[in-house]
Amino acid sequence: MPHLLTTLTLLKAYLTPPERDPERGSVTIEHVLWAVAVIAIVGIVVAAITNYVTTQSGLISSP
């Protein structure tokens, strides 16, 4: 009889859908703000490097 109870318990656990976390997959405003900040910082760095390289290349070509 204990094997039947174990089997029934396992069958019930298998057929019962898992509990889902309501927070799973949600993007908080904090994550969005961090992403925007990182994109802005990368944009500033790229602009600074582009400006520096353009300035230096202008100095090389002028006599």
Number of C-alpha atoms within 10 A of each C-alpha: 6 7 8 9 10 11 12 12 12 12 11 11 11 10 9 9 8 8 6 7 7 7 8 7 7 8 9 9 9 9 11 11 11 11 12 12 12 12 12 12 12 12 12 12 12 12 12 12 12 12 12 12 12 11 11 11 11 10 10 8 7 6 4
